[in-house]
Amino acid sequence: MNNISVLIQTHNEDRHIRECITSAKFLSQEVVVVDMESTDRTEEIAKESGALVISFPFSHYVEPGRAFGIQQIKTDWVFILDADERITPELAAEIKRIVPHTENTYFKVPRKNMFGGVKWLRRGGWWPDEQMRLIKLSAFESWPTQIHSTPLIKGEVGHLNNAFLHYFHGNVETMVKKTLLFEDIESNLLFEANKPVTTLTFFRKFYGELGRRLFQRVGFLDGTVGIIESIYQAYSKTITYLLLYEKKNRRPIHPLS
């Protein structure tokens, strides 16, 4: 297909980018990499793999780069992909079959979250984890630059059946580093919105998220990994409000480097 591109966001992803681009080519040879000032071999490998590489200023989260990247796309459709994600041949075939005839202007796509690269989390709220990733450019309006925002698109949404893969949480150390970074950003947004927080909030957020993931959505049925992930998500949610409490009480804040 020459009417669809794949857009990939990167920053120091030389471990993942080659396989990511290889998977993207199941769908299209038009692969655009928006690289946010990588200091490793990401750009070099992406170019070797046949992608068009465009530089963009560094950001701790992907939304600003995605908004910029979509503006560079020349085809009718774009599929948004992260470096730790993979398009499968089955998903590519489904998209190629549907896109020429659809009246939908964007699609949500199920995502298989693969913990540590090996374990598919089917429970705990991790499946089907639909993501808005296939977009018709003529219907695209904007992508807000706030973290975890979703694009604004005119028209009707469709739902694909085949999933793409997400190889996330390679180890606990990496998980914690990302949490400290992202939840600091989330807490800033809550602070600006004057969100209230008390000591009781910490318990409510931790046990609420743990109960939802582990028991309500039966994360324990995914075994040890499912239990670890449920506990971790509760920890992550609580960290946001611990940081918010610190900021609202005007304790010294030291930005993460």
N, C-alpha and C positions, 0 to 999 in steps of 0.2 A: 504494500500500500504506500502511495506517495502523498496521501492527504492526512497523515498523522505523524507526529513527532513524539519522542520521549524526552522529557526534561528531568535532569538529575541534579540534585544539590550536593555540593561536596565541601568539606574542609578536613584536610589530612585523612583521606580515606584510601590510601594506597593499598591497604590490605583487602579492600572490598571492591574497588571501582572496576577492575577488569571483569570480574564475574558479573557485576551489575550490568555493564554495557553489553556483555555477551548475551545476557538474558533479554535486555531491551531489544536486541536485534531479532528476536523471535517475532516482535511486533512491527518494527520499522528500522530501516537503515538511517533514518534521520534522528540522530541522538545528539542532544545539546546538553553539555555539562556547564552549569554555573558554579564556578569554583570561588570560594570565599577565602582567598589569600592562603592557600595551603603552603606549608613549609616542607612537606615531604614530596614524594614522587607522584602525587595524584594527577597533576596536570599532564606530566609526561606520559604516564600510563594511559590516561584517557585519550590523548592524541594518538598514541600507538594503536589503541583499540578502535580508532575510526570515528571518535566523537568530535564535534565542534566544541571547543572550550572557550568560554567567555568569563572574564574576571569580574568579581563584584566585591565590594568592601566586606570585611569580616563582620559577622553577627553571630551571637551565641545561639540564635534560633533561626529557622529556615524561612519564615514567612516573608521577610523583605526580599530575600533572594528569589523566592518563587514568583513574587509579584513582578520583579524585574525580568526574570527568565521568560515568563509568559509573553512579555512584550517583544521578545526576540524571535518568537516562533512564527514561521511563515506558512505552515500548513493549516488545514481546516480544523484539525483536532490535536489535542495534546494529552499525553498520559504522564502524570506526575509520579516520579519514582525517587526514593532515597537510596543512598549508596549501600545500605544494609538490607535492601529489599530486592526481590527477584520476580520478574515476569515469567510465568510458566508457558510452555507451548500450548497448553489447553486454553489458558486465558487469552493468549494472542489469537488463537483460532476463533474463539468466541467473538472477540472484538472485531476482527476482520469480517466476520459473517454478519454482524449486527449493524455496524456503523454506516454502511452505504445505504441502508433502508430505514433507519430509525427516525422518529420524529422527536425523540428526547434530545435535550441539549447538553446533558451531563449524566454521568453514571456513578453510582456508588458500587464499590468493588469489595468483596469480602477479603479479609487479610488473615493468613495463618501466622500467628506469632510463635516463633520457634525459639524457645528458651535455651540459651547456650548453644544454639545451632543444631540441636538434636531433638528436643522435646516439643511437640506441638501442644500448646495449651488450649484444650477444647472447652474448658470450664472456667469458673471464676470470673465470668464476664469478658473473657478474651475471644470468644467466637460468637458471631461471625465478624465482629470488629470492622464493620463496613466503613470504607474511606472514600471520600469524594475525590477521585483521581483522574477520571476520563472526562475531558471538557471540550465542548465545541467553542472555538475561539470567537465566533461571531456573537455568541451569547454571553461571553465573559464580560463582567463589569469591572470588578476590582478584587484585590486580595488584601484585606486589612493587615497591617504590619504587626499587630499584637501577637504574642506567642499563643499557639494553639487556636488561632482563628481559622475560619473557613471562608472560602471564596464566595463572592456574590455573583450569581449567575441567573440570567433570565431563562424562562422556559420550564420544562418538566424534567423531573429526575427519573432515571431508569435504574434497574438493579441487575448486575451481572451475576452469573452463577458460579463461575470458576474463580478461584482465589489467587492472589499473589502472595509471596512468602516474605516474612519479616524476621531476619536473624538478629534478635535483640538480646540485651543482657548477657554479654559474654561471660562476665564474672561479677562478683559482688563489689569489688573495688571500683570497677567502672560504673556500676549502677549507682553507688553512693556519690561519686564525683558528679555525675549528671544530675542527680537529685538536688544536691547542694546548689548547683548552678541554676537549674530550671525553677526550683521552688523559691529561690531568692527573687527571680523575676516575677513569679506568680504573686509572691507576698507584696511586692511593690505595687502591683495592680490592685490588690485588695486594700492596701494602705491608701492609695489614691482614691479609692471608692469609699473610704471611711468604714470599712467592714469591721464590725465589733468582734472582739476576742476576749475571752476570760480563761481562767484556769480550767473551768469546766469544759471549754471548747476542745482542749487537748484530748480529754478522755472521750468526748462525744465523737470527734473525728477519727481517733484511732480505732475505737471499738466498733463504731458504725461501719467503717470501711472494712475492717477485719471480718465482721459478721456478714457483710454483703458478699465479699469475695469468697470467703472460706466456707460458709454454711448456706446462705441464701442461694448462691450461684455454684455451690458444691465444688469449689476449687480443690478441696481435699481429695476428690476422686482422680485428680491428675497426679496423685502421689506426692512424694517429697518435694518435687519441683513446684507443684501446685500450692503446697503449704508455704514454701519459701516465698513464692511470688505474692501470695495473699498477705503474709506478714509484711513483706516489703512495701506493698502498696499502702497499707495502713500507716507504716512508718513515713512514707513519702508524703501522704496527705497531712500527717501531723506536723512534719517539719515546716510546711508552709505556714501553719498558724503559730508555731513557735517563733519563726522569723517575723511574722506580723506582730506578735506580742512585743518582741524586742524593739521593733521600729516604733510602735505606738507609745511605748514607754521611754522613748528617746535614749535608748542604750547606744553605745558606740557601734556603728555599722562599718565594717571593713569590706568593701566590694571585692568579689572574687576576681582574681587575675585571669 
